[in-house]
Amino acid sequence: MATTITSRNPAISSERIFRDLDLNFNSHPVKKDVSKHINEYAIINSVKNLVSTNFYERPFRPEIGSGVRSLLFENVDPLVAAQLERALWETIGNYEPRVSVTNIRAQASPDDNLYAVTLTFMIVNNPNPITIDFFLERIR
């Protein structure tokens, strides 16, 4: 679970630091402990985690999920790409309060049997937009 730290120093009180564990459990080279992601990287990993989460996968929170996996087993076409966009928009909008989504584009690639997704969002109190490009394909 991501944590938010607000500085107690009044000079930088508006700056928020977001921290999260590395879900690959890579070790820190010096501390030999699980490494952490900070700020944009923590939020990007959280968004990717939300996208890949299916309903009923999280203990005690069965409502969190995107339903993307069920859409990946449909025929690859623009109609399903539009459904993917809507599912991602709703999931990120409902369960990631640190961001506001500005654009989601899913492009169907029937020859490769996948969707190329471009996700653009703004982090709260950060004027720079962040764009993530990734592929969604079913696991064989």
GINORHU-V763876 format. One record per residue. N is the residue number from 1. SS is DSSP state (2 for helix, 1 for strand, 0 for the rest). OMEGA is omega in whole degrees, -180 to 180 (NA if undefined). NEAR is the number of other C-alpha atoms within 10 Angstrom. Layout:
BEGIN
n	ss	omega	near
N	SS	OMEGA	NEAR
N	SS	OMEGA	NEAR
END
This chain:
BEGIN
n	ss	omega	near
1	0	-179	6
2	0	176	13
3	1	178	12
4	1	180	13
5	1	176	11
6	1	-177	13
7	0	177	13
8	0	178	10
9	0	-177	9
10	2	-179	8
11	2	-180	8
12	2	-175	10
13	0	-179	10
14	0	-179	12
15	0	179	15
16	1	179	15
17	1	179	14
18	1	-180	18
19	1	178	19
20	1	178	19
21	1	173	17
22	0	-176	16
23	0	173	13
24	0	179	8
25	0	172	11
26	0	-178	13
27	1	176	13
28	0	-174	11
29	0	-178	9
30	0	-175	6
31	0	-177	8
32	0	177	9
33	0	178	11
34	1	-178	14
35	0	-179	17
36	1	170	16
37	1	-177	17
38	1	175	18
39	0	-173	14
40	2	-178	15
41	2	177	15
42	2	-179	19
43	2	177	20
44	2	178	19
45	2	178	16
46	2	179	19
47	2	178	20
48	2	178	13
49	2	177	13
50	2	-179	18
51	2	-177	20
52	2	-179	16
53	0	176	18
54	0	177	18
55	0	178	15
56	0	178	12
57	0	-178	12
58	0	179	12
59	0	178	8
60	0	177	8
61	0	-175	10
62	0	-177	11
63	0	-179	13
64	0	179	18
65	0	-178	24
66	0	-177	22
67	0	-177	17
68	2	-177	21
69	2	180	19
70	2	178	10
71	2	-179	17
72	2	179	19
73	0	172	13
74	0	176	10
75	0	-179	14
76	0	179	20
77	0	-177	15
78	2	179	15
79	2	177	11
80	2	176	19
81	2	177	23
82	2	177	16
83	2	176	14
84	2	179	25
85	2	-180	20
86	2	180	15
87	2	179	18
88	2	-180	26
89	2	-179	19
90	2	-177	14
91	2	-179	18
92	2	179	22
93	2	-178	14
94	2	-169	10
95	2	175	15
96	0	-175	14
97	0	-178	10
98	0	-178	15
99	1	168	21
100	1	-176	16
101	1	177	18
102	1	-179	13
103	1	172	13
104	1	177	19
105	1	176	18
106	1	-178	24
107	1	-179	20
108	1	175	21
109	1	-175	14
110	0	-180	12
111	0	-180	7
112	0	179	9
113	0	179	15
114	1	177	20
115	1	173	24
116	1	-175	16
117	1	173	20
118	1	-176	16
119	1	179	20
120	1	179	17
121	1	178	19
122	1	175	17
123	1	179	18
124	0	180	12
125	0	176	11
126	0	-175	12
127	0	-176	8
128	0	176	10
129	1	178	13
130	1	180	16
131	1	177	14
132	1	174	13
133	1	177	11
134	1	-180	12
135	1	173	12
136	1	177	18
137	0	179	17
138	0	-180	15
139	0	-177	7
140	0	NA	3
END
